[in-house]
């Protein structure tokens, strides 16, 4: 299989992302890249630039990294590599995903909700790529993702039949439910109906599609689907 990417600030939820990456590998050999993203140091001196790039980790960050390495060792089929990324742009992101042969990127809540501009920029540029993105929820615990609901956007060209052809080649879960999202829906009523369907069908994963958007460096408000507290697999519209 191809490799996996986890942008990280080495918060504790990185451990859950590593567990999910190992689970997704399904026993096949793969490399999990832990991307530590930082701003490019603002200096004209090459010596100062190099010193700035060697920032020390905190004790808690070292503990998280040690736990990640331990999980990788136990897995026996995965390899963990640390990728230091200084600055990001659309061409850099495209080259990064192609060069590392990334099949899936896993985003943690701490990266999605960060106050750091570089992390916000990384996530938004990533969303404009064709790479599949798995958004972990804040209350996510280690579990096998088996049943999914497809949240179909009004203008989406990707039908549930397309997903059913695509999913088995990359993932092990099944789509057992579908809901269509309309722009004029009452968010509270829609959320209630979704929550009811999720409980009834024992759903533990949501699937959404996305299209390219203009990059705006600002904190994103949680969507209706994110407020449901389930992992969300985001697929690029042209993936099928």
C-alpha positions as CSV (number, residue, x, y, z in Angstrom):
1,X,0.0,0.0,0.0
2,X,1.0,3.6,-0.2
3,X,2.1,5.7,2.7
4,X,0.3,7.9,5.3
5,X,0.9,11.4,6.5
6,X,0.1,12.9,9.9
7,X,0.7,16.6,10.4
8,X,1.5,17.0,14.1
9,X,2.3,19.4,16.9
10,X,3.0,16.3,19.1
11,X,-0.1,16.8,21.3
12,X,-1.5,13.7,22.9
13,X,-4.0,13.1,20.1
14,X,-1.1,12.3,17.8
15,X,-1.1,8.9,19.5
16,X,-4.6,8.2,18.3
17,X,-3.7,9.2,14.8
18,X,-0.8,6.7,14.9
19,X,-3.1,4.0,16.1
20,X,-5.5,4.7,13.2
21,X,-2.7,4.8,10.7
22,X,-1.5,1.3,11.9
23,X,-5.1,0.0,11.7
24,X,-5.5,1.4,8.1
25,X,-2.3,-0.3,7.0
26,X,-4.1,-3.6,7.6
27,X,-0.9,-5.5,8.2
28,X,0.8,-4.3,5.0
29,X,4.2,-2.6,5.0
30,X,4.0,1.2,4.9
31,X,5.7,4.3,6.1
32,X,3.9,6.7,8.4
33,X,5.3,10.2,8.0
34,X,4.9,12.5,11.1
35,X,5.1,16.0,9.7
36,X,6.3,18.6,12.1
37,X,5.4,21.9,10.4
38,X,7.1,25.2,11.3
39,X,7.4,28.8,10.0
40,X,10.5,29.6,8.0
41,X,12.8,31.5,10.4
42,X,12.9,35.2,9.5
43,X,16.6,35.8,9.3
44,X,19.3,36.6,6.7
45,X,22.0,34.7,8.6
46,X,22.4,31.1,7.6
47,X,23.8,30.2,11.1
48,X,20.8,31.8,12.8
49,X,18.5,30.1,10.4
50,X,20.0,26.7,11.3
51,X,19.8,27.4,15.0
52,X,16.2,28.4,14.7
53,X,15.4,25.2,13.0
54,X,16.7,23.1,15.9
55,X,14.1,24.0,18.4
56,X,14.0,21.7,21.5
57,X,10.9,19.6,22.2
58,X,9.1,19.8,25.5
59,X,9.0,16.9,27.9
60,X,5.4,16.1,27.0
61,X,6.2,16.2,23.2
62,X,9.1,13.8,23.7
63,X,6.8,11.5,25.6
64,X,4.2,11.5,22.8
65,X,6.9,10.8,20.2
66,X,8.3,7.9,22.4
67,X,4.8,6.4,22.6
68,X,4.3,6.7,18.9
69,X,7.6,4.9,18.2
70,X,6.6,2.2,20.7
71,X,3.3,1.6,18.8
72,X,5.2,1.4,15.5
73,X,7.6,-1.1,16.9
74,X,4.7,-3.3,18.1
75,X,3.0,-3.1,14.7
76,X,6.0,-4.8,13.0
77,X,4.7,-3.8,9.6
78,X,4.9,0.0,9.8
79,X,7.9,2.4,9.8
80,X,7.8,5.9,11.4
81,X,9.7,8.8,9.8
82,X,9.8,12.4,11.0
83,X,9.4,15.0,8.3
84,X,10.4,18.5,9.2
85,X,8.4,20.9,7.0
86,X,9.4,24.6,7.1
87,X,6.9,26.8,5.4
88,X,4.2,25.5,2.9
89,X,2.7,26.5,-0.4
90,X,0.4,24.7,-2.9
91,X,3.3,23.5,-5.1
92,X,5.2,22.3,-2.1
93,X,2.2,20.4,-0.8
94,X,1.7,18.7,-4.1
95,X,5.3,17.7,-4.4
96,X,5.3,16.5,-0.7
97,X,2.4,14.2,-1.3
98,X,3.7,12.9,-4.6
99,X,7.3,12.5,-3.3
100,X,6.3,10.6,-0.1
101,X,3.7,8.6,-2.0
102,X,0.9,9.5,0.4
103,X,-2.5,7.7,0.2
104,X,-4.2,9.1,3.2
105,X,-3.6,12.1,5.5
106,X,-4.9,11.9,9.1
107,X,-5.7,15.2,10.8
108,X,-6.0,15.5,14.6
109,X,-8.2,18.0,16.4
110,X,-5.2,19.8,17.8
111,X,-3.9,20.5,14.3
112,X,-7.3,21.5,13.0
113,X,-8.0,23.8,15.9
114,X,-4.6,25.3,16.3
115,X,-3.9,29.0,16.7
116,X,-0.7,28.8,14.7
117,X,-0.9,30.4,11.3
118,X,1.4,27.8,9.6
119,X,-0.8,24.9,10.8
120,X,-3.9,26.6,9.6
121,X,-2.4,27.3,6.3
122,X,-1.1,23.7,6.0
123,X,-4.6,22.3,6.6
124,X,-6.3,24.6,4.1
125,X,-3.8,24.0,1.4
126,X,-4.0,20.2,2.0
127,X,-7.8,20.4,1.5
128,X,-7.2,21.6,-2.0
129,X,-5.2,18.5,-2.9
130,X,-6.6,15.2,-4.2
131,X,-5.4,13.3,-1.2
132,X,-8.0,11.6,1.0
133,X,-8.2,13.2,4.5
134,X,-9.4,11.5,7.7
135,X,-10.4,14.0,10.3
136,X,-10.3,12.4,13.8
137,X,-12.9,13.7,16.3
138,X,-12.0,15.1,19.7
139,X,-13.5,12.2,21.6
140,X,-12.0,9.6,19.2
141,X,-10.9,6.4,20.9
142,X,-9.1,3.4,19.2
143,X,-11.8,1.6,17.3
144,X,-12.4,-0.2,14.0
145,X,-14.3,1.9,11.5
146,X,-16.8,-0.5,10.0
147,X,-20.0,1.5,9.1
148,X,-20.2,4.8,7.3
149,X,-22.7,7.4,6.4
150,X,-22.3,9.4,3.2
151,X,-23.2,13.1,3.5
152,X,-23.9,14.1,-0.1
153,X,-23.6,17.8,-0.9
154,X,-26.3,19.3,-3.2
155,X,-23.9,20.0,-6.1
156,X,-21.8,16.9,-5.6
157,X,-21.0,14.9,-8.7
158,X,-19.9,11.9,-6.6
159,X,-22.8,9.4,-6.2
160,X,-22.9,6.7,-3.5
161,X,-22.5,4.1,-6.2
162,X,-19.1,5.7,-7.2
163,X,-18.0,5.5,-3.5
164,X,-19.1,1.9,-3.3
165,X,-16.7,1.1,-6.2
166,X,-13.9,3.2,-4.7
167,X,-14.0,2.4,-1.0
168,X,-13.1,-1.4,-1.1
169,X,-9.8,-0.7,-2.9
170,X,-8.6,1.6,-0.1
171,X,-10.7,1.1,3.0
172,X,-12.4,-1.8,4.9
173,X,-15.7,-0.1,6.0
174,X,-19.1,-0.2,4.3
175,X,-21.5,2.6,3.5
176,X,-24.7,1.7,5.3
177,X,-26.5,5.1,5.2
178,X,-26.8,8.3,3.1
179,X,-28.1,11.8,3.8
180,X,-28.3,14.7,1.3
181,X,-27.4,18.1,2.5
182,X,-29.4,21.1,1.3
183,X,-28.3,24.7,1.8
184,X,-31.7,25.8,3.2
185,X,-31.9,23.1,5.8
186,X,-32.2,24.0,9.5
187,X,-28.8,23.0,11.0
188,X,-30.3,22.0,14.3
189,X,-33.1,19.9,12.8
190,X,-30.6,18.3,10.3
191,X,-28.2,17.5,13.1
192,X,-30.9,15.8,15.1
193,X,-31.9,13.7,12.1
194,X,-28.3,12.7,11.5
195,X,-27.7,11.8,15.1
196,X,-30.9,9.6,15.1
197,X,-29.7,7.8,11.9
198,X,-26.2,7.4,13.3
199,X,-27.5,5.7,16.5
200,X,-30.0,3.5,14.6
201,X,-27.4,2.2,12.2
202,X,-24.4,2.0,14.6
203,X,-22.4,4.4,12.3
204,X,-18.9,5.3,13.4
205,X,-17.6,7.2,10.3
206,X,-18.9,10.0,8.2
207,X,-17.9,10.6,4.5
208,X,-17.9,14.0,2.8
209,X,-16.6,15.3,-0.4
210,X,-14.8,18.6,-1.0
211,X,-13.8,20.9,-3.9
212,X,-11.0,23.4,-4.1
213,X,-11.5,26.7,-2.2
214,X,-9.7,30.0,-2.0
215,X,-7.2,29.9,0.8
216,X,-8.2,32.2,3.7
217,X,-5.9,32.1,6.7
218,X,-8.4,32.2,9.5
219,X,-9.8,29.8,12.1
220,X,-12.5,27.6,10.6
221,X,-15.8,27.2,12.5
222,X,-16.8,23.6,13.1
223,X,-19.2,22.2,10.5
224,X,-22.5,20.4,11.3
225,X,-20.8,17.0,10.6
226,X,-17.9,17.8,12.9
227,X,-20.2,18.6,15.8
228,X,-21.5,15.0,15.6
229,X,-18.3,13.8,17.2
230,X,-17.4,11.1,14.6
231,X,-14.3,10.8,12.4
232,X,-14.9,12.2,8.9
233,X,-13.3,10.9,5.7
234,X,-13.0,13.8,3.3
235,X,-12.6,12.8,-0.4
236,X,-11.7,15.1,-3.2
237,X,-14.5,15.3,-5.9
238,X,-12.2,14.1,-8.7
239,X,-10.9,11.1,-6.8
240,X,-13.3,8.7,-8.5
